[in-house]
Amino acid sequence: MREPGAAPRQSPQGVPYTDLQHIINADGLHLFCRYWEPAGPPRALVLIVHGAGEHCGPYDEIAQRLKELSLLVFAHDHVGHGQSEGDRMNIKDFQIYIRDALQHVDLMKSRHPDLPIFIVGHSMGGAISILTACERPADFAGVVLIAPLVQMNPEAATPFKVFLAKILNHMLPSLSLGAIQSKWVSRDQKQVEAYENDELNFHGGLRVSFGMQLMSAASRIEKEIPTISWPFFLLHGDADRLCDIKGSRLMYENASSTDKKLKVYEGGYHALHHDLPEVAESVLKEVTGWITEHLPPAPPPPTQQQGSS
């Protein structure tokens, strides 16, 4: 409880949370939320899960397209990201992201108890989405993964580097591993500039401790893959330097799901939904099309009662 007369909690940008849509997670931290509500009754719920160092704002275009199909889309900035509270890009346990995603899902389910739920996750948000769906497989009608983190990049995960990272994590957990290189986000220079100029994105270096959390998430996913039976759609660029396409191929080939699809974009970079305009448009069509195919049939329009003449 807040002390009477105490100033309201503010976002890292200095905006009071009383002025922002938010949820409060199990650790008492305020997480900034966005909602895209269709005009009529929604046919399904869609949780969008953003990637490392970014926020849910850049998913507006995907969300608007889904909203046009009568879907209610919701998202939040992860702890330590965007307009949410928490140490920037640092987390003591990757499970916090999954726990917060499930909390938001439960909140929306309580408001719309009979609707199917989908997840759309990108990059690290893909890893969160996979582990969230693995925790509650019966809750989700389908999962769309855009360039998900499934495996660490081979260069980053050689046995020696893993060994070194473990030692550094004990001795210097806040040591920086270097920042995400924005030139690998998209082949569209305008999108790279937008990413660089977005003040809600984290442009600092990734800490060793954060890298260890990503590694542990990837190793959890590898163990879970054979048990995955829920429907999923993977979209990945084969020139992605940030999340290796080998992870998506591994998941596609080894998951036990009978309803699975992999679409590879030749030459595509990491943020396919912000890559070259024709790729971004294709991704929007593919994602909306796949989710539409997995919706229950729409109820027939009410029949007009014929008045007696």
C-alpha positions in Angstrom: 0.0 0.0 0.0 1.2 3.6 -0.7 1.6 5.9 2.2 -1.2 8.5 2.3 0.0 11.7 0.7 3.0 9.9 -1.0 3.7 10.9 -4.6 2.3 8.4 -7.1 4.9 5.9 -8.6 6.3 7.2 -11.9 7.6 5.4 -15.0 11.3 5.6 -15.7 10.4 8.5 -18.1 8.8 10.4 -15.2 5.1 9.9 -16.0 2.9 8.9 -13.0 1.4 5.4 -13.4 -2.0 6.9 -12.5 -1.8 8.4 -16.1 -0.7 5.1 -17.7 -2.4 1.8 -18.3 -0.5 -0.7 -16.2 -0.6 -3.9 -14.2 1.3 -4.5 -10.9 3.3 -7.8 -11.0 4.0 -10.2 -8.1 7.1 -8.2 -7.1 5.0 -5.0 -6.8 6.5 -3.5 -9.9 4.3 -1.4 -12.3 4.3 -2.8 -15.9 3.1 -0.4 -18.6 0.4 -2.0 -20.8 -1.2 -1.4 -24.2 -4.6 -2.6 -25.4 -6.0 -2.6 -29.0 -9.7 -3.3 -28.7 -11.9 -4.0 -31.7 -15.2 -2.0 -32.2 -17.4 -5.1 -31.8 -17.2 -8.2 -29.6 -13.7 -9.8 -29.9 -13.4 -13.2 -31.4 -10.1 -14.0 -29.6 -7.3 -12.6 -27.4 -3.8 -12.0 -28.7 -0.8 -11.4 -26.3 2.2 -9.7 -28.0 5.5 -10.4 -26.4 8.4 -8.0 -27.3 12.1 -8.7 -27.5 15.1 -7.8 -25.4 15.9 -4.1 -25.0 12.8 -2.9 -26.8 9.1 -2.3 -25.8 5.6 -3.0 -27.1 5.1 0.2 -28.9 6.7 -0.9 -32.2 4.1 -3.7 -32.5 1.3 -1.2 -33.2 1.1 -2.2 -36.9 0.7 -5.9 -36.2 -1.8 -5.1 -33.4 -3.9 -2.8 -35.6 -4.1 -5.5 -38.3 -5.3 -8.1 -35.7 -7.7 -5.6 -34.2 -9.3 -5.1 -37.7 -10.0 -8.9 -37.6 -12.1 -8.4 -34.4 -9.2 -9.6 -32.1 -8.5 -8.0 -28.8 -4.7 -7.5 -28.6 -2.8 -6.8 -25.4 0.9 -6.3 -24.5 3.1 -5.0 -21.7 6.7 -3.7 -21.5 8.7 -6.4 -19.6 10.3 -5.6 -16.2 13.3 -3.3 -16.8 12.1 -2.4 -20.3 10.3 0.7 -21.9 7.9 2.3 -19.6 7.9 -0.4 -16.9 9.7 -0.4 -13.6 12.7 -2.5 -12.9 16.5 -2.5 -13.3 17.1 -1.8 -17.1 17.8 -5.0 -19.0 18.7 -7.0 -15.9 16.7 -9.8 -14.3 17.5 -12.3 -11.6 15.5 -15.1 -13.1 14.1 -15.4 -16.7 11.0 -17.0 -15.2 9.8 -13.6 -14.0 9.0 -12.7 -17.7 6.9 -15.9 -18.0 5.2 -15.3 -14.7 4.2 -11.7 -15.7 3.0 -12.9 -19.1 0.7 -15.5 -17.5 -0.6 -12.9 -15.0 -1.6 -10.6 -17.9 -3.2 -13.6 -19.7 -5.2 -14.5 -16.6 -6.4 -10.9 -16.2 -7.7 -10.8 -19.8 -9.2 -14.4 -19.5 -11.1 -13.2 -16.4 -12.6 -10.4 -18.5 -13.3 -12.6 -21.6 -13.5 -16.2 -20.2 -14.7 -18.0 -23.4 -12.3 -16.6 -26.0 -9.3 -18.5 -27.5 -5.9 -17.0 -26.7 -2.9 -16.6 -29.1 0.6 -15.4 -28.5 2.8 -13.5 -30.9 6.4 -13.3 -29.7 9.6 -11.8 -31.3 13.2 -12.6 -30.5 13.6 -13.0 -26.7 9.9 -12.5 -26.6 9.7 -15.7 -28.7 11.6 -17.5 -25.9 9.2 -16.1 -23.3 6.2 -17.2 -25.5 7.5 -20.7 -26.0 8.1 -21.2 -22.2 4.7 -19.5 -21.4 2.8 -21.9 -23.7 4.8 -24.9 -22.3 3.8 -24.0 -18.8 0.0 -23.9 -19.7 -0.3 -25.8 -23.0 -4.1 -26.1 -22.7 -4.5 -22.3 -22.5 -3.3 -21.4 -26.0 -4.9 -21.9 -29.4 -1.7 -21.1 -31.2 1.7 -19.4 -31.0 3.3 -17.2 -33.7 7.1 -16.8 -33.3 9.0 -14.1 -35.3 12.8 -14.8 -35.3 12.5 -16.4 -31.8 15.5 -17.0 -29.5 15.5 -20.8 -29.4 19.3 -21.5 -29.4 22.2 -19.1 -28.5 24.2 -18.1 -31.6 27.0 -20.7 -32.1 29.7 -18.0 -31.9 28.3 -16.8 -28.5 27.9 -20.3 -27.1 31.1 -22.2 -27.6 31.9 -24.4 -24.6 34.8 -22.1 -23.7 32.7 -18.9 -23.9 30.0 -20.6 -21.8 32.6 -21.6 -19.2 34.0 -18.0 -19.2 30.6 -16.5 -18.9 29.8 -18.6 -15.8 33.0 -17.5 -14.1 32.4 -13.8 -15.0 28.8 -14.1 -13.8 30.1 -15.0 -10.3 32.9 -12.3 -10.3 31.6 -9.5 -12.5 27.8 -10.0 -13.2 27.3 -6.4 -14.4 30.2 -6.5 -16.9 29.0 -5.4 -20.3 29.1 -7.8 -23.2 28.4 -5.0 -25.7 25.2 -3.5 -27.1 22.8 -5.0 -29.7 24.0 -3.9 -33.1 21.1 -1.9 -34.6 22.4 -2.5 -38.2 21.4 -6.2 -37.8 17.8 -5.4 -36.9 16.6 -4.6 -40.4 17.7 -4.2 -44.0 15.5 -1.0 -44.2 17.7 1.9 -43.1 14.7 3.9 -42.0 13.7 1.2 -39.6 17.3 1.0 -38.2 17.2 4.8 -37.6 13.8 4.5 -36.0 15.2 1.8 -33.7 18.3 3.9 -32.8 16.2 7.0 -32.2 13.6 5.4 -30.0 14.3 6.5 -26.5 12.3 3.7 -25.0 14.7 1.1 -26.4 17.7 0.2 -24.3 20.9 1.1 -26.1 23.4 0.1 -23.5 25.5 -3.1 -23.2 24.1 -6.5 -22.3 25.4 -7.6 -18.9 27.0 -11.0 -18.3 24.2 -11.8 -15.8 21.5 -11.1 -18.5 23.4 -13.2 -21.0 23.4 -16.1 -18.5 19.6 -15.8 -18.2 19.2 -16.0 -22.0 21.5 -19.1 -22.0 19.4 -20.8 -19.3 16.2 -20.0 -21.2 17.6 -21.5 -24.4 18.6 -24.7 -22.6 15.1 -24.9 -21.0 13.5 -24.6 -24.5 15.8 -27.3 -25.9 14.6 -29.7 -23.3 10.9 -28.7 -23.8 10.9 -28.9 -27.7 10.0 -32.7 -27.9 7.0 -32.2 -25.6 5.5 -29.2 -27.6 2.2 -30.3 -29.0 0.4 -26.9 -29.4 0.0 -25.2 -32.9 2.8 -22.9 -33.9 4.0 -20.8 -36.8 7.7 -19.9 -37.1 8.9 -17.0 -39.3 12.6 -16.5 -39.6 15.1 -14.7 -41.9 18.1 -16.8 -43.0 20.4 -13.8 -42.6 19.4 -13.2 -39.0 22.6 -12.4 -37.0 20.9 -11.9 -33.7 18.8 -15.1 -33.3 20.1 -18.1 -35.2 17.6 -19.6 -37.6 19.0 -23.0 -36.6 16.9 -22.7 -33.5 13.7 -22.3 -35.4 14.6 -25.3 -37.7 15.4 -27.4 -34.6 12.0 -26.6 -33.1 10.1 -27.2 -36.3 11.8 -30.6 -36.9 11.7 -31.9 -33.3 8.4 -30.6 -31.8 5.7 -33.3 -31.6 3.0 -30.8 -32.7 1.1 -32.0 -35.8 0.0 -28.4 -36.6 3.3 -26.5 -37.2 4.6 -24.3 -40.0 8.0 -22.7 -40.8 8.4 -19.8 -43.2 11.9 -18.8 -44.1 12.6 -15.3 -45.6 15.7 -15.4 -47.8 18.1 -12.7 -46.8 15.7 -11.6 -44.1 17.2 -9.9 -41.0 16.1 -10.1 -37.4 13.0 -7.9 -37.1 11.1 -9.3 -40.1 8.0 -7.2 -39.2 10.3 -4.1 -39.7 12.5 -5.5 -42.6 12.2 -4.3 -46.2 8.6 -3.1 -46.9 7.6 -6.1 -49.0 8.9 -8.5 -46.3 7.1 -6.6 -43.5 3.9 -6.7 -45.5 4.2 -10.4 -46.1 4.8 -11.0 -42.4 1.7 -9.1 -41.5 -0.4 -11.1 -44.0 1.1 -14.4 -42.9 0.6 -13.7 -39.2 -3.0 -12.5 -39.5 -3.8 -15.3 -42.0 -2.5 -18.0 -39.7 -4.3 -16.7 -36.7 -7.5 -16.3 -38.7 -7.3 -19.9 -39.9 -7.1 -21.0 -36.2 -10.1 -19.1 -35.0 -13.4 -20.8 -34.2 -16.0 -20.1 -36.8 -17.7 -16.7 -36.5 -21.3 -16.9 -35.2 -23.8 -16.3 -38.0 -25.3 -12.8 -38.1 -28.7 -12.5 -36.4 -31.5 -13.2 -38.8 -34.0 -10.4 -39.3 -37.5 -11.3 -38.1 -39.9 -10.9 -41.0 -42.7 -8.6 -40.0 -46.3 -9.7 -41.1 -47.5 -7.7 -44.1 
